[in-house]
Amino acid sequence: MTMNDTPATAPSVLLRSDGEVDEETLAYARTKIDAVVSRPGLPAVTGEVHITRASANHADRPWSATAALHLGHREVVVLAEEATGREVVDQFQDRLRRQTDKAAHADRRTVAPPWRGGSATPRPIAGSGSPT
């Protein structure tokens, strides 16, 4: 079994492979992963993506892709399994996009609004004078 370590275009995300993963699938995966993690508005993404092709002929879904990434202060874990390399990369990209969107949205909501107990400086309401 061979193992490849290839930095994706985004230098902080490492793309690894196990088994008989062809270069075309790796290039396709790099493109799809980079499209998700390098979107504007996302915090820095670091971590590792692992693509594996099982050698067992009887496996229904010999291809798998996993990720353990850090997106700002959040951890994103993604798993996909499919019958072909292209299918697993496509499913993985969809799941990765969904999870990074959730993590990025959660990071933006770290401070609770005042009506939910967050701290805010009192501001006067128009026409009410000064706050007391």
Secondary structure, DSSP 8 states (H G I E B T S, - for coil): --EEEEE-SSTTEEEEEEES--HHHHHHHHHHHHHHHT-TT---EEEEEEEEE---TT-S--EEEEEEEEETTEEEEEEEEESSHHHHHHHHHHHHHHHHHHHHHHHHT-S--GGGT--------TTS-S--
